[in-house]
C-alpha cells in the first residue's frame, strides 16, 4: 500500500458518463461529478512518462485521448522538425485480450490499474526502437511507424525490459524469467519449479506494494550478466480473497504476509543471459545479530539492487525487518560473494529508515547518497578508496528542508539536479548543485541554484546524460504544464502548455473558479505549525457554510501544496461546501521529528492534530460549526473511524473509504515499520485498532469498500461492520462488487461521490438556503 495508497486520494479522477443530472444543492451550470470524471479531462491533457531518445533528437510520451481520458497512445516529437506524430495507436494495434490476474495485480501495485492502452515503454540504446507492452504482449516500434510484434500468447509477459545494450528482450512468464535476442523468440533461463510458491524475476508483494520496487531482475551495463530474484512464498500466509462481482464471485488464494507473520524467502542469483554460470548472492553475510535474526531466512528485505556503471560489481541494499538498519553490500557478480560497504541507521531512536531511490553510483566510483541522518533528507557524497570501499566524504545539502527526488546527474559537468522544498514546503522546485563543492568553501545551501519559477510545484526527470530537463509544474490556478529545459532551467519548448484559454476544457468553469487559501494552525502540541488549504464558495454575508474536510493523515504523503487541485475540488465548492485539508504530524517533507510521533502510536497524534483543524474551522464566522464532515480513503478511511470514536459530536458526519480497521490484518513491511509486531507490541496494536471503540461512534457514518480489495482486504470492513451491528450502532454502507482498493471508473466515480453527498444531505450537512 506504499503510504496506504495515498494516490487514491480524492483528487484522483477517472472518466465518467457525459450525462449531467443536477443533484440537490447544485445549481444549473455548476460542475457535476458526472462532468468532472467525463472526457475530455477538465484538467487538460495529462501526458505520462516523457522520455528522450538516447541521441536526444526525439521526445516520446504517453498521451491520453480527448474521448477517453484513461486510454493512452505513444507519441513522438521530432526536435528538429518540431513535429508530433502518433507512433503506436493502442486501439488499432491492441487485441483487447484480457490481462492475466498476475498482471492486473501488478498494475494495482503500480497504481495504473485503471488505465488502458499503453502504460509503459522503453527506448533501446541505439535510439532506433521502442519496446511497447500492450494487452499482455510485446511490440517493437520504430520512429518511422513500423511496429513488429514480439510475442503472441494467452499468458501475459510481465516486467518486460530491453537489456542495457538493447540486444535482448526479457520478461516473466509463468513464474520464470525469459530472455531472447531482440526480434527473436525468447526462452526461459530459470528453472521451472513445482507448485505456485516459487517465482523467478518478480518482486514479492511487499516489495511492489510498500518498497516501490516493481521488478525482480536487473541487467548489467554490458548485458554479460543478469541478477535475478528467486522468491519462495511457501511460508507466507494465504488470504482467501473473494472477488465478489455483480454477476458472480471468483475466489483467489492470495499470498499476503500480515503483520507479525512470515515473509517470503527472497534469494538473489547472478547468471549469463542464457541462464548459465548461475551463482547465488550471499545476502546473509555479515549480519549484525543485534539487528537481524540470523536463523530466519525471511528476517530481512531485499530493498534495492544496482549495478556499478562498469558492471564490475553489484550493489544490494539489505534492510533488517525492523527497518532500523540498512546495509549496502558490494557483490562480486562472478562468485556471489558480498561485503558490507557501509551501514545506514535510523536517524533517531524510535524511528525507521525511509527507503529512497534518490541515490546514484557514479562512473568515478563514488556514490551520491540520500539520507535523513541529520534529521532531514539530504545528499551525501561517498568516495571510493584504493581498496574499493566507500567512505563518507561530505554532506552536499543541508538545512531544515528536504530533498524529495534526485532528477539527474551530469557527470561530465559534475552537476546534480534535484527536487526539494528549500524555498517553500508547499512548493517543490528543481535545483542544481555542484558535485565538487568541498567543505571549507561557502556553506552548501549557498551553492544551490533554483532553476524553476516560484508560485508552482514541480516534478522533473532528465535524459541519461543529465543535459536536458523534462519539467512538469502546476499552480493553484494553473493545471499541469510540461516543458523541455536546458541544464540552466531555460525553457526550450512546451510539451504541453495547457493554457487556460478559450479552447481549454475547463474554460467554461473559469468564471466560477475559486482560488485556494493557505495558512497554518498550531498542532496539538501547541508549538508545531500545520499547513492547511481552504477553498470557499461564493458566500453571502451573515450565512454559515458546511465544510467538506478531506484528510489522509497517514505517514508519507503531503497533500497540502501549491499545486492544481483539480476539478473535483471545484465541484464540491460549487455545491456550496467549503473544501478543507490539513497535513498533520506524521506526514512527509517536514523532517524526521515531524514524522516520528507515529512510532508505535498510529491513530493518536493524527487524530489530535486533525481535531485542531476542526476546532479552527469552528472559530470562523462563515463556517457552520455543526456541519463539518470528514472524508478519507485508505489510511484516511481508518482516520475517519478513529476521529469519530475519539470525539463524538465534533464532526457532523464521517465517510470512511476502504479503511484498515485492525493493523494485524495489514502487511508486514508497512505496518511493522511504524508499529512493530503484534507479538512484541500488542498494546500499541490494541490502542491503534478501530475495532474496540467501534460502538463509540455516535455521528452518522458511511463506510465504502471495494469487495475485491486485494490491498486493504475486505475483512477490514467486515470486522467493523460486525462490531457495530453487534453493538446495535447505526451506520450506512456502500459496497462496490468487483472493485479493488481503487473504486474508480467512468460510472463508478460519480456514483461514489453522489452517494457521499446524498449521505450528507440526508443528515442535514447542507449549504444554507
ZAMARGU-4260 file (C-alpha; in steps of 0.2 Angstrom, whole numbers, plus 5000, padded with zeros to 4 digits):
<rodrens>
0) 5000/5000/5000 | 5015/5011/4999 | 5009/5025/5010 | 4992/5016/5011 | 4988/5021/4993
5) 4988/5039/4995 | 4987/5040/4976 | 4969/5035/4978 | 4965/5052/4987 | 4950/5062/4982
10) 4960/5071/4969 | 4962/5055/4958 | 4950/5057/4944 | 4943/5044/4932 | 4932/5046/4917
15) 4913/5046/4919 | 4897/5047/4909 | 4894/5063/4899 | 4876/5065/4906 | 4875/5078/4919
20) 4860/5076/4931 | 4858/5090/4943 | 4858/5085/4961 | 4850/5094/4976 | 4861/5109/4981
25) 4869/5110/4963 | 4864/5125/4953 | 4862/5124/4934 | 4879/5127/4926 | 4889/5121/4941
30) 4901/5107/4940 | 4893/5090/4942 | 4903/5074/4947 | 4897/5067/4930 | 4906/5081/4921
35) 4921/5080/4932 | 4925/5062/4928 | 4920/5064/4909 | 4931/5066/4894 | 4939/5077/4889
40) 4948/5079/4906 | 4943/5096/4913 | 4961/5097/4920 | 4968/5097/4902 | 4979/5084/4894
45) 4989/5073/4906 | 5004/5066/4897 | 5014/5052/4906 | 5032/5045/4905 | 5040/5058/4895
50) 5057/5052/4889 | 5071/5057/4877 | 5079/5046/4864 | 5097/5041/4868 | 5103/5053/4854
55) 5092/5067/4861 | 5083/5070/4845 | 5066/5063/4849 | 5055/5065/4864 | 5042/5052/4867
60) 5027/5052/4879 | 5011/5043/4883 | 4996/5055/4878 | 4978/5051/4883 | 4963/5054/4871
65) 4951/5068/4871 | 4936/5055/4870 | 4944/5043/4883 | 4955/5050/4896 | 4960/5034/4903
70) 4967/5027/4886 | 4985/5031/4882 | 4994/5030/4865 | 5013/5033/4861 | 5018/5049/4853
75) 5034/5056/4847 | 5041/5073/4845 | 5055/5077/4832 | 5065/5091/4840 | 5072/5095/4823
80) 5056/5096/4813 | 5046/5101/4828 | 5033/5089/4823 | 5022/5077/4833 | 5016/5060/4827
85) 5007/5045/4835 | 5020/5031/4835 | 5008/5017/4842 | 4989/5018/4841 | 4984/5007/4856
90) 4966/5004/4850 | 4971/4999/4832 | 4986/4988/4837 | 4979/4981/4853 | 4970/4964/4854
95) 4958/4968/4868 | 4964/4952/4876 | 4960/4951/4895 | 4975/4953/4906 | 4981/4939/4917
100) 4977/4940/4936 | 4996/4942/4939 | 4997/4957/4928 | 4981/4965/4935 | 4988/4964/4952
105) 5005/4971/4946 | 4996/4986/4939 | 4987/4988/4955 | 5004/4989/4964 | 5010/5002/4951
110) 4994/5012/4953 | 4989/5011/4934 | 4976/4998/4936 | 4963/5010/4929 | 4972/5015/4913
115) 4970/5007/4896 | 4981/5006/4881 | 5000/5008/4883 | 5005/5011/4901 | 5024/5010/4899
120) 5038/5009/4886 | 5057/5008/4884 | 5069/5015/4872 | 5083/5004/4865 | 5101/5010/4867
125) 5103/5014/4848 | 5088/5025/4848 | 5080/5016/4834 | 5067/5005/4843 | 5055/5006/4857
130) 5049/4991/4867 | 5030/4993/4870 | 5019/4981/4881 | 5001/4981/4876 | 4987/4970/4881
135) 4999/4957/4888 | 5010/4956/4873 | 5026/4965/4867 | 5029/4975/4852 | 5044/4984/4845
140) 5040/5001/4837 | 5051/5012/4827 | 5051/5031/4824 | 5046/5028/4805 | 5030/5020/4811
145) 5035/5002/4808 | 5029/4990/4823 | 5034/4972/4825 | 5025/4960/4836 | 5037/4951/4848
150) 5025/4939/4857 | 5008/4932/4855 | 5002/4922/4869 | 4987/4920/4881 | 4999/4922/4896
155) 5004/4940/4900 | 5023/4945/4898 | 5026/4953/4915 | 5040/4965/4919 | 5046/4967/4901
160) 5063/4975/4898 | 5076/4978/4885 | 5093/4974/4891 | 5106/4988/4894 | 5113/4987/4876
165) 5096/4983/4868 | 5102/4966/4862 | 5090/4956/4872 | 5072/4957/4877 | 5067/4949/4894
170) 5051/4946/4903 | 5042/4935/4916 | 5030/4922/4910 | 5023/4908/4920 | 5034/4912/4935
175) 5050/4910/4925 | 5062/4923/4918 | 5063/4923/4899 | 5076/4930/4888 | 5078/4931/4869
180) 5088/4942/4856 | 5078/4957/4851 | 5066/4952/4837 | 5069/4933/4840 | 5060/4920/4851
185) 5063/4920/4869 | 5066/4905/4881 | 5066/4903/4900 | 5083/4905/4908 | 5077/4900/4926
190) 5071/4883/4931 | 5053/4878/4931 | 5049/4873/4949 | 5034/4864/4955 | 5020/4872/4964
195) 5015/4891/4963 | 5025/4897/4978 | 5041/4899/4968 | 5043/4914/4957 | 5058/4920/4947
200) 5061/4938/4941 | 5046/4945/4951 | 5047/4957/4966 | 5037/4950/4980 | 5020/4958/4986
205) 5028/4969/5000 | 5042/4975/4988 | 5029/4980/4975 | 5017/4987/4987 | 5027/4995/5000
210) 5045/4997/4994 | 5042/5005/4977 | 5052/4990/4969 | 5042/4984/4955 | 5055/4972/4946
215) 5064/4957/4951 | 5078/4956/4939 | 5092/4968/4934 | 5103/4968/4918 | 5122/4973/4919
220) 5128/4988/4909 | 5136/4977/4896 | 5122/4963/4895 | 5135/4950/4901 | 5126/4946/4917
225) 5109/4947/4924 | 5104/4947/4943 | 5088/4938/4946 | 5077/4937/4961 | 5070/4920/4967
230) 5055/4921/4978 | 5048/4907/4989 | 5031/4911/4996 | 5028/4894/5004 | 5029/4901/5022
235) 5018/4916/5018 | 5000/4915/5024 | 4986/4914/5012 | 4971/4927/5012 | 4956/4919/5003
240) 4950/4934/4993 | 4933/4933/4986 | 4932/4945/4971 | 4913/4947/4973 | 4906/4954/4957
245) 4889/4959/4951 | 4886/4943/4942 | 4897/4931/4951 | 4911/4928/4963 | 4929/4922/4960
250) 4939/4916/4974 | 4958/4919/4975 | 4971/4912/4987 | 4982/4927/4989 | 4999/4926/4997
255) 4998/4940/5009 | 5010/4942/5024 | 5001/4951/5038 | 5010/4960/5052 | 5020/4948/5063
260) 5019/4933/5051 | 5032/4925/5039 | 5038/4935/5024 | 5044/4926/5008 | 5061/4919/5007
265) 5070/4930/4994 | 5086/4925/4986 | 5097/4933/4973 | 5106/4925/4959 | 5118/4931/4945
270) 5118/4922/4928 | 5123/4924/4910 | 5109/4929/4898 | 5107/4911/4893 | 5105/4906/4912
275) 5122/4898/4913 | 5135/4901/4926 | 5122/4904/4939 | 5129/4909/4956 | 5119/4914/4972
280) 5122/4930/4980 | 5127/4929/4999 | 5113/4940/5006 | 5115/4935/5024 | 5134/4938/5026
285) 5140/4950/5040 | 5123/4952/5048 | 5124/4960/5065 | 5115/4949/5077 | 5109/4964/5086
290) 5098/4969/5072 | 5095/4953/5062 | 5088/4936/5067 | 5102/4926/5058 | 5092/4909/5060
295) 5077/4916/5050 | 5080/4917/5031 | 5065/4929/5030 | 5071/4941/5043 | 5077/4954/5030
300) 5071/4964/5015 | 5080/4965/4998 | 5077/4984/4996 | 5087/4989/4981 | 5099/4981/4968
305) 5110/4991/4956 | 5125/4988/4945 | 5141/4998/4946 | 5142/5008/4930 | 5156/4997/4923
310) 5147/4981/4928 | 5161/4976/4939 | 5150/4975/4955 | 5133/4973/4960 | 5126/4984/4975
315) 5112/4977/4986 | 5103/4987/4999 | 5098/4975/5013 | 5086/4981/5026 | 5083/4972/5043
320) 5065/4968/5047 | 5063/4981/5060 | 5068/4994/5046 | 5080/5002/5058 | 5096/4997/5049
325) 5101/4995/5031 | 5117/4988/5024 | 5124/4992/5007 | 5133/4977/5000 | 5145/4976/4987
330) 5144/4959/4977 | 5156/4950/4965 | 5144/4946/4951 | 5155/4931/4946 | 5156/4922/4963
335) 5141/4930/4973 | 5152/4934/4987 | 5147/4950/4997 | 5154/4963/5008 | 5146/4977/5018
340) 5152/4994/5011 | 5143/5004/5024 | 5128/5004/5036 | 5114/5016/5037 | 5105/5018/5054
345) 5088/5026/5058 | 5091/5045/5061 | 5085/5044/5079 | 5079/5031/5092 | 5061/5026/5090
350) 5061/5029/5071 | 5064/5020/5055 | 5073/5021/5038 | 5063/5028/5024 | 5068/5019/5008
355) 5073/5030/4993 | 5078/5030/4975 | 5087/5046/4977 | 5105/5039/4975 | 5117/5036/4961
360) 5133/5026/4959 | 5144/5037/4948 | 5157/5032/4934 | 5171/5038/4945 | 5167/5025/4958
365) 5159/5037/4970 | 5141/5037/4977 | 5129/5051/4978 | 5118/5045/4993 | 5102/5052/5001
370) 5100/5050/5020 | 5090/5058/5034 | 5104/5056/5046 | 5104/5074/5051 | 5085/5075/5054
375) 5081/5080/5036 | 5083/5071/5019 | 5099/5077/5011 | 5113/5072/4999 | 5130/5065/5004
380) 5145/5061/4993 | 5154/5044/4996 | 5171/5042/4989 | 5180/5026/4984 | 5197/5022/4992
385) 5210/5011/4984 | 5203/4995/4991 | 5186/4999/4983 | 5177/5003/4999 | 5166/5018/5001
390) 5169/5031/5014 | 5158/5047/5018 | 5167/5062/5011 | 5155/5077/5013 | 5137/5082/5015
395) 5131/5091/5000 | 5115/5099/5005 | 5109/5104/5022 | 5096/5114/5031 | 5078/5112/5038
400) 5071/5107/5021 | 5071/5090/5012 | 5077/5084/4995 | 5062/5075/4988 | 5069/5067/4972
405) 5085/5065/4963 | 5082/5071/4945 | 5098/5068/4936 | 5117/5070/4936 | 5128/5077/4923
410) 5144/5068/4927 | 5155/5077/4914 | 5150/5094/4921 | 5149/5087/4939 | 5131/5094/4942
415) 5117/5086/4952 | 5099/5091/4948 | 5086/5088/4961 | 5069/5092/4968 | 5067/5100/4985
420) 5057/5111/4997 | 5071/5123/5000 | 5061/5139/4996 | 5044/5133/5002 | 5037/5117/5010
425) 5022/5120/4999 | 5032/5121/4983 | 5044/5108/4976 | 5057/5116/4964 | 5071/5110/4953
430) 5088/5114/4959 | 5106/5112/4953 | 5121/5108/4964 | 5140/5107/4961 | 5145/5090/4965
435) 5163/5095/4968 | 5159/5108/4982 | 5170/5105/4996 | 5170/5108/5015 | 5178/5124/5019
440) 5171/5133/5004 | 5154/5143/5005 | 5140/5134/5015 | 5131/5121/5005 | 5115/5130/5004
445) 5123/5144/4995 | 5130/5133/4982 | 5112/5128/4976 | 5104/5136/4961 | 5085/5136/4959
450) 5080/5133/4941 | 5061/5134/4942 | 5048/5148/4944 | 5040/5152/4961 | 5022/5150/4963
455) 5021/5132/4956 | 5025/5115/4962 | 5036/5104/4951 | 5041/5087/4946 | 5055/5083/4934
460) 5066/5070/4925 | 5081/5070/4914 | 5090/5061/4900 | 5103/5049/4905 | 5117/5061/4902
465) 5110/5075/4913 | 5109/5088/4899 | 5090/5091/4896 | 5076/5093/4909 | 5058/5087/4907
470) 5048/5098/4919 | 5030/5097/4924 | 5023/5111/4935 | 5006/5117/4941 | 4999/5130/4952
475) 4983/5134/4962 | 4976/5142/4946 | 4985/5133/4933 | 4983/5115/4928 | 4999/5104/4924
480) 5010/5111/4911 | 5026/5102/4905 | 5041/5108/4895 | 5059/5104/4890 | 5073/5115/4898
485) 5091/5115/4897 | 5103/5112/4912 | 5101/5130/4917 | 5082/5129/4918 | 5079/5139/4902
490) 5063/5133/4894 | 5067/5126/4876 | 5049/5121/4871 | 5032/5117/4878 | 5027/5098/4878
495) 5010/5103/4885 | 5007/5122/4888 | 4989/5118/4894 | 4985/5136/4894 | 4968/5141/4901
500) 4962/5149/4885 | 4945/5148/4877 | 4949/5131/4870 | 4953/5123/4886 | 4940/5110/4893
505) 4940/5120/4909 | 4937/5137/4901 | 4918/5136/4904 | 4921/5135/4923 | 4934/5149/4924
510) 4921/5162/4929 | 4916/5152/4945 | 4934/5145/4949 | 4938/5148/4967 | 4956/5150/4972
515) 4963/5141/4987 | 4969/5150/5003 | 4984/5143/5013 | 4988/5146/5031 | 4995/5137/5047
520) 4987/5132/5063 | 4996/5125/5079 | 4997/5106/5081 | 4990/5098/5097 | 5007/5101/5105
525) 5004/5120/5104 | 5021/5123/5095 | 5022/5114/5078 | 5014/5123/5063 | 5002/5113/5052
530) 4998/5119/5035 | 4980/5119/5028 | 4972/5123/5012 | 4954/5130/5011 | 4943/5134/4996
535) 4927/5144/5000 | 4912/5145/4989 | 4904/5162/4985 | 4897/5167/5002 | 4883/5179/5007
540) 4887/5190/5022 | 4879/5183/5038 | 4877/5165/5032 | 4887/5150/5038 | 4893/5136/5027
545) 4896/5117/5029 | 4914/5110/5027 | 4919/5095/5017 | 4935/5091/5027 | 4946/5079/5016
550) 4960/5070/5025 | 4973/5057/5023 | 4983/5059/5039 | 4994/5044/5037 | 5013/5043/5036
555) 5020/5048/5019 | 5010/5059/5008 | 5010/5078/5009 | 4993/5083/5002 | 4993/5102/5005
560) 5004/5111/4992 | 5003/5125/4979 | 4998/5113/4965 | 4982/5112/4954 | 4969/5104/4965
565) 4958/5098/4950 | 4940/5100/4945 | 4934/5088/4959 | 4938/5101/4972 | 4929/5115/4962
570) 4913/5103/4960 | 4912/5101/4979 | 4914/5120/4981 | 4901/5123/4968 | 4889/5113/4978
575) 4890/5126/4992 | 4903/5117/5003 | 4920/5124/5010 | 4934/5112/5005 | 4947/5110/5018
580) 4963/5099/5021 | 4977/5099/5033 | 4993/5090/5035 | 4996/5083/5052 | 5012/5077/5061
585) 5017/5061/5053 | 5016/5067/5035 | 5031/5069/5024 | 5043/5083/5019 | 5045/5091/5036
590) 5059/5081/5043 | 5061/5066/5055 | 5055/5075/5070 | 5039/5079/5061 | 5036/5061/5056
595) 5042/5052/5072 | 5026/5054/5083 | 5018/5040/5073 | 5031/5027/5080 | 5021/5014/5089
600) 5006/5026/5090 | 4996/5026/5074 | 4978/5033/5077 | 4985/5045/5090 | 4994/5061/5085
605) 4985/5062/5069 | 4968/5062/5077 | 4973/5076/5089 | 4980/5087/5075 | 4965/5085/5064
610) 4954/5089/5079 | 4964/5106/5079 | 4959/5108/5061 | 4940/5106/5066 | 4942/5117/5081
615) 4950/5131/5070 | 4936/5129/5057 | 4923/5132/5071 | 4931/5149/5075 | 4927/5156/5058
620) 4911/5166/5057 | 4907/5159/5040 | 4908/5141/5045 | 4893/5132/5052 | 4901/5123/5067
625) 4888/5110/5067 | 4891/5105/5049 | 4909/5099/5047 | 4910/5082/5038 | 4926/5072/5036
630) 4930/5060/5022 | 4946/5050/5019 | 4951/5035/5009 | 4963/5020/5015 | 4973/5027/5029
635) 4961/5042/5028 | 4946/5030/5030 | 4954/5022/5045 | 4957/5040/5052 | 4938/5044/5050
640) 4934/5030/5061 | 4947/5035/5074 | 4941/5053/5074 | 4923/5049/5076 | 4927/5037/5090
645) 4939/5050/5099 | 4927/5065/5098 | 4909/5061/5097 | 4899/5076/5091 | 4914/5086/5085
650) 4910/5081/5067 | 4893/5081/5059 | 4897/5065/5049 | 4911/5054/5043 | 4915/5045/5027
655) 4927/5030/5029 | 4933/5023/5012 | 4942/5006/5012 | 4949/5008/5030 | 4961/4997/5039
660) 4952/4993/5054 | 4964/4982/5063 | 4983/4983/5060 | 4985/4964/5062 | 4976/4962/5045
665) 4989/4973/5036 | 5005/4969/5028 | 5022/4967/5036 | 5033/4980/5028 | 5021/4994/5030
670) 5014/4990/5047 | 5029/4984/5056 | 5039/5000/5051 | 5028/5010/5062 | 5020/4998/5074
675) 5032/4984/5077 | 5025/4967/5078 | 5009/4961/5087 | 5020/4948/5096 | 5031/4962/5104
680) 5020/4977/5103 | 5002/4971/5106 | 4997/4986/5117 | 5001/4998/5103 | 4991/4987/5091
685) 4976/4987/5103 | 4977/5006/5105 | 4978/5009/5086 | 4964/4997/5082 | 4947/5004/5076
690) 4938/4989/5082 | 4937/4990/5102 | 4929/5008/5101 | 4918/5004/5086 | 4902/5006/5097
695) 4908/5024/5102 | 4903/5031/5085 | 4888/5041/5088 | 4889/5053/5072 | 4882/5047/5055
700) 4895/5036/5047 | 4896/5030/5029 | 4908/5015/5026 | 4913/5012/5007 | 4924/4997/5002
705) 4928/4988/4986 | 4923/4970/4988 | 4938/4963/4979 | 4951/4974/4988 | 4967/4965/4987
710) 4977/4978/4997 | 4966/4983/5012 | 4957/4966/5011 | 4938/4966/5014 | 4940/4958/5030
715) 4944/4975/5037 | 4926/4981/5033 | 4918/4965/5039 | 4927/4966/5056 | 4920/4984/5060
720) 4903/4980/5052 | 4901/4965/5064 | 4907/4975/5079 | 4894/4989/5076 | 4880/4978/5072
725) 4883/4968/5087 | 4883/4984/5097 | 4867/4990/5089 | 4876/5005/5082 | 4868/5013/5066
730) 4879/5016/5051 | 4877/5016/5032 | 4887/5007/5019 | 4891/5007/5000 | 4899/4992/4993
735) 4907/4990/4976 | 4906/4972/4969 | 4921/4968/4959 | 4931/4983/4963 | 4948/4983/4972
740) 4956/4996/4983 | 4954/5009/4969 | 4935/5012/4967 | 4935/5022/4951 | 4928/5022/4934
745) 4918/5031/4921 | 4902/5027/4930 | 4908/5022/4947 | 4917/5038/4952 | 4902/5049/4950
750) 4892/5036/4959 | 4904/5036/4974 | 4904/5055/4976 | 4885/5057/4973 | 4882/5044/4986
755) 4893/5053/4998 | 4884/5070/4996 | 4867/5061/4996 | 4873/5054/5013 | 4877/5071/5019
760) 4861/5079/5013 | 4851/5065/5022 | 4859/5070/5038 | 4857/5089/5036 | 4875/5093/5031
765) 4869/5105/5018 | 4873/5123/5012 | 4862/5137/5019 | 4846/5142/5010
</rodrens>
